[in-house]
Amino acid sequence: MKKLLTVPLRHVWSHLFLYFFLAVQVIFLVWIIAGVHGAPSIPAHCLDSHGDVDITRGDDCAAAAGGQIGTGIGAGLVFGFWVGVDIILGIGRMIVVFTRRKPASSKEK
């Protein structure tokens, strides 16, 4: 029982931060995959001979193309948010690590 109490608190917090950071990464990854997977598919009759979408072939073609564009914009926004959150977490971690450092011993001459 005494051995459990000898673990430094700093070590416990660093593990908790690591697990929190990994959980955030998994949440964002699932969010990106679910969002891209939920994009509407383009019907075959909307494609021209080159494989491009022809939105003049009906309203459903324009709606499908708009859905694809919206999915791309949404995925880009989620990715940007992901990067921003990672930067904030990284800066916070660096601040905590640097404030816990022991000051360098000053050598007297």
JOWO-V110479 format. One record per backbone hydrogen bond with DSSP energy under -1.0 kcal/mol. CO is the residue of the C=O (numbers start at 1). NH is the residue of the N-H. E is the energy in kcal/mol with one decimal. If there is no record, write none. Layout:
BEGIN
co->(CO:CO)
nh->(NH:NH)
e->(E:E)
END
This chain:
BEGIN
co->(8:9:10:11:12:13:14:15:16:17:18:19:20:21:22:23:24:25:26:27:28:29:30:31:32:33:34:36:43:44:46:48:52:54:58:59:60:61:62:63:64:65:66:67:68:69:70:71:72:73:74:75:76:77:78:79:80:81:82:83:84:85:86:87:88:89:90:91:92:93:94:95:96)
nh->(12:13:14:15:16:17:18:19:20:21:22:23:24:25:26:27:28:29:30:31:32:33:34:35:36:37:38:39:46:47:54:51:48:57:62:63:64:65:66:67:68:69:70:71:72:73:74:75:76:77:78:79:80:81:82:83:84:85:86:87:88:89:90:91:92:93:94:95:96:97:98:99:100)
e->(-1.4:-2.3:-2.0:-1.7:-2.3:-2.5:-2.0:-2.5:-2.4:-2.9:-2.5:-2.1:-2.2:-2.0:-2.2:-2.4:-2.4:-2.3:-2.6:-2.3:-2.4:-2.5:-2.8:-2.1:-2.5:-2.4:-1.5:-1.2:-1.4:-1.4:-3.1:-1.4:-2.7:-1.4:-1.6:-2.5:-2.1:-2.3:-2.5:-2.2:-2.0:-2.3:-2.8:-2.1:-2.0:-2.3:-2.8:-2.6:-2.0:-2.2:-2.5:-2.4:-2.3:-2.4:-2.5:-2.4:-2.3:-2.6:-2.3:-2.3:-2.4:-2.7:-2.5:-2.7:-2.5:-2.3:-2.4:-2.4:-2.1:-2.6:-2.7:-2.0:-1.2)
END
